[in-house]
Amino acid sequence: MTSSETLSGGIRPRPVVARLPRYAAGKPPIAVEGLTSYKLSSNENPLPPIPAVLEAIAGQTDFNRYPDPLSSKLRAALAEFLDIPAEDIVTGAGSLGALNQLLTTFAGQNDDGKADEVIYAWRSFEAYPISVGLVGAEGVQIPLTPDGRHDLDAMAAAVTVRTRVILLCTPNNPTGPILTAAETEQFIQAVPSDVVVVIDEAYQEFVRDDDAVDGIRLYRKYPNVIVLRTFSKAHGLAGLRVGYSVSSPELTQYLRVAATPFAVSQIAERAAIVSLQNYHQVVERVQSLVDERVRVTAGLRELGWFVPEAQGNFVWLGLGENSSEFAELAGTHALSVRAFGNEGVRVSIGEVEANTRFLELCANYTKPPRRS
């Protein structure tokens, strides 16, 4: 540990903290004279919450009171919406909060001092190694296939007696492809039934592939499946931090013990409920973003760029060592995009003008990603 990581008085964090990567949020765009700046670096919904949500929370004033720690009204609304028992739902501060709760519950350091293993594809959601490390578990990263998909055969082969949790991200963030229903079910059947399989569906509402897995269907069939979903993306409530997990009562009974009390505020709960009640309006907005995603991916492919199958609200550019250069170039065009080291660049689907400017930038860039 460097001296800069030593706190005053010689206080040091746990050794694992120094080994963990730092979560890097998408940067805001820089101002460029004559151009409107657009942030395409955080997979945010560029559209605000639907009007009914804004109206419902505008007059809320009960913030001197703690929220319902069980989010009972939201769970009841979700139960009706998903046609599942409310008892099978555990809310959290976004799907990441729900993920942290389940990792705390099912993985970590054992009484014998040995760490559990958590298997996940890589590259995938960048919070995975941080969350896994903080609970004291050991992350097992399985490389993606060249087209940005989970290598489920390799993930199944990596299971050991120490494996406690497997994380499946679909559509995969940041690359974009989904897991199919058939391959996911085959995978679940191939791993031990005492291993928790997490299906992280943060971008589920943007999926248009008929073969895509439906986590809710598999949770109904397999007691070791936990589904993660969120209101951050499709519903445009990222700043309110409301997500949830769905699992069988055999698992939720333990998840409730580890759940952070009051994680979902009353304003977040109210917003989520009203958004569900007006879901047809959410669907319309999501479809407008899906239409833009289709336009962007088609435009990139017309330029000869290889783009993995995009089913979220973003596209992946496997630019390798040119990733930082491309991100900097985008910045000069008042666009912020998210570079991941020397691996690639993720670009969120944003406003129509932003997407058009992004395509124009790509049309003049001479080092496009090719299929490896």
C-alpha positions as CSV (number, residue, x, y, z in Angstrom):
1,M,0.0,0.0,0.0
2,T,1.3,3.4,-0.9
3,S,1.7,6.2,1.7
4,S,-1.2,8.0,0.0
5,E,-3.4,5.1,0.9
6,T,-2.5,5.3,4.6
7,L,-4.9,7.4,6.6
8,S,-3.8,9.9,9.3
9,G,-2.7,8.2,12.5
10,G,-1.5,5.1,10.6
11,I,-5.1,3.8,10.1
12,R,-5.3,1.5,7.1
13,P,-8.3,0.0,5.3
14,R,-8.7,-3.7,5.0
15,P,-6.0,-5.1,2.6
16,V,-8.6,-6.1,0.0
17,V,-9.5,-2.4,-0.5
18,A,-6.1,-1.6,-1.9
19,R,-6.4,-4.4,-4.4
20,L,-9.8,-3.5,-5.7
21,P,-10.4,-1.5,-8.9
22,R,-12.1,1.9,-8.4
23,Y,-15.5,2.3,-9.9
24,A,-15.3,4.9,-12.7
25,A,-18.5,6.7,-13.4
26,G,-19.1,8.1,-16.8
27,K,-17.7,11.6,-17.1
28,P,-19.8,14.5,-18.2
29,P,-19.1,16.0,-21.6
30,I,-16.8,19.0,-22.0
31,A,-18.2,22.3,-23.3
32,V,-17.4,23.0,-26.9
33,E,-18.3,26.3,-28.4
34,G,-21.1,26.2,-30.9
35,L,-22.2,22.6,-29.9
36,T,-24.7,21.2,-27.5
37,S,-22.9,18.8,-25.2
38,Y,-24.3,15.2,-24.7
39,K,-23.4,12.6,-22.1
40,L,-23.3,9.1,-23.6
41,S,-21.0,7.6,-21.0
42,S,-23.3,6.3,-18.2
43,N,-26.1,4.3,-19.9
44,E,-28.6,6.8,-18.5
45,N,-32.0,7.2,-20.0
46,P,-31.8,10.6,-21.8
47,L,-35.5,11.1,-21.2
48,P,-36.9,12.3,-17.9
49,P,-39.4,10.2,-15.9
50,I,-42.9,10.2,-17.4
51,P,-45.0,13.2,-16.5
52,A,-47.2,11.2,-14.1
53,V,-44.2,10.4,-12.0
54,L,-43.0,14.0,-11.8
55,E,-46.5,15.1,-10.8
56,A,-46.8,12.4,-8.1
57,I,-43.6,13.2,-6.3
58,A,-43.7,17.0,-6.7
59,G,-45.7,17.5,-3.6
60,Q,-44.2,14.8,-1.4
61,T,-43.1,16.2,1.9
62,D,-42.9,13.3,4.3
63,F,-39.1,13.1,4.4
64,N,-38.9,13.7,8.1
65,R,-40.2,10.1,8.4
66,Y,-38.3,6.9,7.7
67,P,-39.5,5.0,4.6
68,D,-41.1,1.6,5.0
69,P,-38.1,-0.7,5.3
70,L,-39.9,-3.5,3.3
71,S,-41.2,-1.2,0.5
72,S,-44.5,-3.0,1.0
73,K,-46.5,-0.9,-1.5
74,L,-43.9,-1.2,-4.2
75,R,-43.5,-4.9,-3.7
76,A,-47.3,-5.3,-3.9
77,A,-47.3,-3.3,-7.2
78,L,-44.4,-5.4,-8.6
79,A,-46.2,-8.6,-7.5
80,E,-49.2,-7.6,-9.6
81,F,-47.1,-6.4,-12.5
82,L,-45.0,-9.6,-12.6
83,D,-47.6,-12.0,-11.4
84,I,-45.5,-13.3,-8.6
85,P,-45.8,-13.3,-4.8
86,A,-44.8,-10.1,-3.1
87,E,-42.9,-12.2,-0.5
88,D,-40.4,-13.2,-3.3
89,I,-39.3,-9.6,-3.9
90,V,-36.6,-7.8,-1.9
91,T,-35.9,-4.1,-2.8
92,G,-32.6,-2.4,-2.8
93,A,-30.9,0.8,-3.7
94,G,-30.8,0.1,-7.4
95,S,-30.0,-3.4,-8.8
96,L,-26.5,-2.8,-7.5
97,G,-27.8,-2.4,-4.0
98,A,-29.8,-5.6,-4.4
99,L,-26.7,-7.4,-5.8
100,N,-24.7,-6.3,-2.8
101,Q,-27.3,-7.7,-0.5
102,L,-27.3,-11.1,-2.1
103,L,-23.5,-11.3,-2.2
104,T,-23.4,-10.4,1.5
105,T,-25.9,-13.2,2.1
106,F,-24.4,-16.0,0.0
107,A,-20.7,-15.4,-0.5
108,G,-17.7,-14.2,1.5
109,Q,-15.2,-15.6,4.1
110,N,-16.0,-18.8,5.8
111,D,-15.3,-19.8,9.4
112,D,-12.3,-21.7,8.2
113,G,-10.8,-18.5,6.7
114,K,-11.3,-19.7,3.1
115,A,-13.0,-17.5,0.6
116,D,-16.0,-18.5,-1.4
117,E,-15.9,-18.1,-5.2
118,V,-18.1,-16.0,-7.4
119,I,-17.9,-16.6,-11.1
120,Y,-18.8,-14.0,-13.7
121,A,-18.0,-13.1,-17.3
122,W,-15.4,-10.5,-18.0
123,R,-15.6,-7.9,-19.2
124,S,-19.0,-7.3,-17.7
125,F,-20.5,-4.8,-15.2
126,E,-17.5,-3.1,-13.6
127,A,-19.0,-3.2,-10.1
128,Y,-18.9,-7.0,-10.0
129,P,-15.2,-7.3,-8.9
130,I,-15.6,-4.5,-6.4
131,S,-18.7,-5.9,-4.8
132,V,-17.3,-9.5,-4.8
133,G,-14.1,-8.4,-3.2
134,L,-15.7,-6.2,-0.5
135,V,-17.7,-9.2,0.8
136,G,-14.5,-11.2,1.1
137,A,-15.2,-13.6,-1.7
138,E,-12.8,-14.5,-4.6
139,G,-13.9,-13.4,-8.1
140,V,-13.4,-15.9,-10.9
141,Q,-13.4,-14.0,-14.2
142,I,-14.2,-16.0,-17.4
143,P,-13.3,-14.1,-20.6
144,L,-16.1,-13.3,-23.1
145,T,-16.2,-14.8,-26.5
146,P,-14.8,-12.7,-29.4
147,D,-18.4,-11.4,-30.2
148,G,-18.9,-10.1,-26.6
149,R,-21.0,-13.0,-25.3
150,H,-20.8,-15.1,-22.1
151,D,-18.8,-18.3,-22.5
152,L,-21.2,-20.5,-20.6
153,D,-19.4,-23.7,-21.2
154,A,-16.2,-22.2,-19.7
155,M,-18.2,-20.7,-16.8
156,A,-19.8,-24.1,-16.0
157,A,-16.3,-25.8,-16.2
158,A,-15.0,-23.2,-13.7
159,V,-17.4,-24.3,-10.9
160,T,-15.6,-25.8,-7.9
161,V,-16.7,-26.9,-4.4
162,R,-16.0,-23.3,-3.3
163,T,-18.3,-21.8,-5.9
164,R,-21.3,-20.1,-4.2
165,V,-22.6,-17.6,-6.7
166,I,-22.6,-17.1,-10.5
167,L,-23.4,-13.8,-12.0
168,L,-25.0,-13.7,-15.5
169,C,-25.4,-10.2,-17.0
170,T,-28.0,-10.1,-19.8
171,P,-27.8,-8.0,-21.9
172,N,-24.1,-7.9,-21.0
173,N,-22.8,-4.5,-20.0
174,P,-20.8,-3.1,-21.7
175,T,-20.8,-5.4,-24.8
176,G,-24.5,-5.7,-25.4
177,P,-25.5,-9.4,-26.3
178,I,-28.2,-11.3,-24.5
179,L,-28.2,-14.8,-23.1
180,T,-30.8,-17.0,-24.8
181,A,-33.5,-18.9,-22.8
182,A,-32.3,-22.3,-24.1
183,E,-28.6,-21.8,-23.3
184,T,-29.3,-20.3,-19.9
185,E,-31.5,-23.1,-18.8
186,Q,-29.0,-25.6,-20.0
187,F,-26.4,-23.8,-18.0
188,I,-28.5,-23.8,-14.8
189,Q,-29.0,-27.5,-15.2
190,A,-25.3,-28.1,-15.6
191,V,-24.2,-26.4,-12.3
192,P,-24.9,-27.7,-8.8
193,S,-28.3,-26.8,-7.4
194,D,-26.7,-25.3,-4.3
195,V,-24.9,-22.6,-6.3
196,V,-26.9,-19.4,-6.6
197,V,-27.3,-18.3,-10.2
198,V,-28.0,-14.5,-10.5
199,I,-29.6,-13.3,-13.7
200,D,-28.9,-9.6,-13.9
201,E,-31.5,-8.0,-16.1
202,A,-30.9,-4.2,-15.6
203,Y,-31.6,-3.6,-19.3
204,Q,-34.4,-6.2,-19.8
205,E,-37.0,-3.7,-21.1
206,F,-34.7,-2.8,-24.1
207,V,-34.4,-6.4,-25.3
208,R,-36.1,-7.3,-28.6
209,D,-34.6,-10.7,-29.3
210,D,-37.4,-13.3,-29.1
211,D,-34.9,-15.9,-28.0
212,A,-33.7,-13.9,-24.9
213,V,-33.9,-15.4,-21.5
214,D,-36.7,-14.3,-19.2
215,G,-35.3,-14.4,-15.6
216,I,-38.7,-14.5,-14.0
217,R,-39.7,-17.7,-15.9
218,L,-36.5,-19.4,-14.7
219,Y,-36.9,-18.2,-11.1
220,R,-40.3,-19.9,-11.1
221,K,-38.7,-23.2,-12.2
222,Y,-35.3,-23.2,-10.4
223,P,-35.1,-22.5,-6.6
224,N,-31.4,-21.4,-6.9
225,V,-32.1,-18.6,-9.4
226,I,-32.2,-14.9,-8.3
227,V,-33.3,-12.2,-10.8
228,L,-32.1,-8.6,-10.5
229,R,-34.0,-5.7,-12.1
230,T,-34.0,-1.9,-11.7
231,F,-36.0,1.2,-12.3
232,S,-32.8,3.2,-13.2
233,K,-32.7,2.5,-17.0
234,A,-36.1,2.1,-18.7
235,H,-38.1,4.1,-16.1
236,G,-35.5,6.9,-16.0
237,L,-35.2,6.8,-12.2
238,A,-31.4,6.3,-11.9
239,G,-31.0,9.2,-9.4
240,L,-33.6,7.8,-7.1
241,R,-31.9,4.4,-6.6
242,V,-34.6,1.8,-6.6
243,G,-34.1,-1.8,-7.7
244,Y,-35.0,-5.3,-6.5
245,S,-34.3,-9.0,-6.5
246,V,-36.7,-11.8,-7.1
247,S,-36.2,-15.3,-5.7
248,S,-37.9,-18.2,-4.0
249,P,-38.9,-17.9,-0.3
250,E,-36.1,-20.2,0.6
251,L,-33.6,-17.5,-0.5
252,T,-35.6,-14.3,0.4
253,Q,-35.8,-15.3,4.0
254,Y,-32.0,-14.9,4.2
255,L,-31.9,-11.9,1.9
256,R,-34.1,-9.9,4.2
257,V,-31.6,-10.4,7.0
258,A,-28.8,-8.8,4.9
259,A,-31.0,-6.1,3.3
260,T,-30.0,-2.5,4.0
261,P,-32.8,-0.9,6.1
262,F,-34.6,2.1,4.5
263,A,-32.5,1.6,1.3
264,V,-35.5,2.8,-0.9
265,S,-36.7,6.2,0.0
266,Q,-40.4,7.1,0.1
267,I,-40.0,9.3,-3.0
268,A,-38.3,6.5,-4.9
269,E,-41.0,4.0,-3.9
270,R,-43.7,6.4,-5.0
271,A,-42.0,7.2,-8.3
272,A,-41.6,3.5,-9.1
273,I,-45.2,2.6,-8.3
274,V,-46.6,5.4,-10.5
275,S,-44.2,4.5,-13.3
276,L,-45.5,0.9,-13.1
277,Q,-49.1,2.2,-13.2
278,N,-48.3,4.0,-16.4
279,Y,-46.1,1.4,-17.9
280,H,-47.5,1.9,-21.4
281,Q,-45.9,5.4,-21.4
282,V,-42.6,3.9,-20.3
283,V,-42.8,1.3,-23.1
284,E,-43.3,4.1,-25.7
285,R,-40.2,5.9,-24.5
286,V,-38.2,2.8,-24.4
287,Q,-39.2,1.9,-27.9
288,S,-38.0,5.3,-29.1
289,L,-34.6,4.5,-27.7
290,V,-34.7,1.0,-29.2
291,D,-35.4,2.6,-32.6
292,E,-32.4,4.9,-32.1
293,R,-30.3,1.9,-31.1
294,V,-31.3,0.2,-34.3
295,R,-30.4,3.3,-36.3
296,V,-27.0,3.6,-34.7
297,T,-26.0,0.0,-35.1
298,A,-27.2,-0.1,-38.7
299,G,-25.2,3.1,-39.4
300,L,-22.1,1.7,-37.8
301,R,-22.3,-1.5,-39.8
302,E,-22.9,0.4,-43.0
303,L,-19.5,2.0,-42.3
304,G,-18.0,-1.4,-42.0
305,W,-17.6,-1.4,-38.2
306,F,-18.1,-4.6,-36.2
307,V,-20.6,-4.1,-33.4
308,P,-21.7,-6.9,-31.2
309,E,-25.4,-7.6,-31.1
310,A,-26.8,-4.6,-29.0
311,Q,-29.8,-5.4,-26.9
312,G,-29.3,-2.8,-24.1
313,N,-29.4,1.0,-24.4
314,F,-25.8,1.2,-25.6
315,V,-23.3,-0.1,-28.3
316,W,-19.9,-1.5,-27.8
317,L,-16.9,-0.6,-30.0
318,G,-14.0,-3.0,-29.7
319,L,-11.4,-0.4,-30.4
320,G,-8.6,-2.0,-28.4
321,E,-5.6,0.3,-28.0
322,N,-7.4,3.1,-29.8
323,S,-10.1,3.3,-27.1
324,S,-8.7,6.3,-25.3
325,E,-7.9,8.1,-28.5
326,F,-11.5,7.7,-29.7
327,A,-12.9,8.8,-26.4
328,E,-10.8,12.0,-26.5
329,L,-11.8,12.7,-30.0
330,A,-15.5,12.3,-29.1
331,G,-14.8,14.9,-26.3
332,T,-13.7,17.4,-28.9
333,H,-17.2,16.9,-30.5
334,A,-18.9,17.6,-27.1
335,L,-19.7,13.9,-26.6
336,S,-18.7,12.0,-23.6
337,V,-18.3,8.2,-24.1
338,R,-16.9,5.5,-21.8
339,A,-13.5,4.0,-22.6
340,F,-12.6,0.8,-20.8
341,G,-8.8,0.7,-20.8
342,N,-7.4,-0.8,-24.0
343,E,-10.5,-3.0,-24.6
344,G,-13.1,-0.8,-26.1
345,V,-15.6,2.0,-25.8
346,R,-19.2,1.9,-24.7
347,V,-21.5,4.5,-26.1
348,S,-25.0,5.0,-24.6
349,I,-28.0,5.7,-26.9
350,G,-28.9,9.3,-26.3
351,E,-30.8,12.1,-27.9
352,V,-31.3,11.9,-31.7
353,E,-28.9,14.8,-32.3
354,A,-26.3,13.1,-30.1
355,N,-26.6,9.8,-31.9
356,T,-26.3,11.5,-35.3
357,R,-23.2,13.4,-34.3
358,F,-21.7,10.1,-33.0
359,L,-22.3,8.5,-36.3
360,E,-20.7,11.4,-38.1
361,L,-17.7,11.1,-35.9
362,C,-17.4,7.4,-36.7
363,A,-17.7,8.1,-40.4
364,N,-14.5,10.1,-40.3
365,Y,-12.6,7.9,-37.9
366,T,-10.0,5.7,-39.7
367,K,-9.4,2.9,-37.2
368,P,-12.8,1.2,-36.9
369,P,-13.2,-2.1,-34.9
370,R,-13.2,-5.2,-36.9
371,R,-14.3,-8.7,-36.1
372,S,-11.4,-10.5,-34.5
